[in-house]
Amino acid sequence: MKNITITIILLTLCCQLYSQTTAIPDANFEQALIDEGIDTNGLNGNILNVDAENTTSLILTNRNISDVSGIEAFTNLTTLYLSQNNLTTLDVTNNLLLGNLVCWDNNLSSITFAANTQLYNLACEENNLTSLDVSSLTSLSNLYCGDNAITTLDVSANTALLKLDIYNLALTELDLSSNNNLQDLYCDNNQLTTLNLSDKPSFKRLSCKNNALTELNISNGNNTNVTLFRTDGNSELNCITVDDEAYSTSNWANIDDHTSFSVSCDGSLSTTEINNDTSISVYPNPVKDQLNLSFPSTVDSIVIFNSLGELVAKTSNENHIDLTDLKTGLYVVKIQVENKTITKKILHD
């Protein structure tokens, strides 16, 4: 009799433990869980905790979900995709194992993280965020938070950061002094005035078009590793500090006509002095077959780019360049001489 009683008690406890549930108030959220074979007790406003705890990955994109209350029961979740839904808030403080969170294109005004989360990838672009606190995300290596209304962003705690995509925000400054492992920075369409990447030896890709830059330093000792470089749309950026002027002039085309490269940007050369150097002439303009150049001394390099920023011709100390094979259109000639770059626009017809 004693053994039967113990057995009944154990069975009762097991049933109670198994039947413990967590509320899922959003019917679309619960239906998505059912569709994925996760919620096994049907559309009844809750999920068995055992079902939630057995789940490590949730990919619920474009399911018309407005509320993910109940996500706290998914304590073993490592990957969570919630893109293209109708979320306004997101709290993942109970999801301590979460490493990959993708929630772009919602209506999010806030995201709350745990203090000791393991998150390494966060993609929250195209929301309504006015601020984003990532100070607890010390393992974060990839952050995508563009196209929000964020005015300040503190990434000083994110020392593992490799990729930062912050396009179309309202940032006027960005302190990257703690992010020495950074490799990629995409910050188009902000209001940044200065950027210093000289202490980031692994840096490879930069796109910062349409800002208010007056100073940019990318002389990190490894400029030959840079595979993407774009700074056009910065009307006050006259000089970019680099490792090698001739190399950057020959390989990095997506800059404004008034911008030049230098190993030391001291501000002594104004835009007018760079672009209207009367000692160097390029003629005829428009040009049909042969472009003639006149310069008083030895030049370091002469390069020609098409309107797409592609290098189409390169030489040095040549007074004539054959353009017969080039298509008609606008071209940019950049002449590197001593400590400055002279830029000339020509029309090929």
Helices and strands as residue ranges (DSSP letters): H 2-19, E 21-23, H 27-35, E 46-48, H 49-53, E 57-59, G 71-73, E 79-81, E 89-91, E 100-102, E 110-112, E 121-123, E 142-144, E 163-165, E 184-186, E 194-196, E 205-207, E 215-217, G 223-225, E 228-230, E 239-241, H 245-251, E 260-262, H 271-275, E 281-283, E 290-294, E 301-306, E 311-315, E 320-322, E 329-337, E 340-348
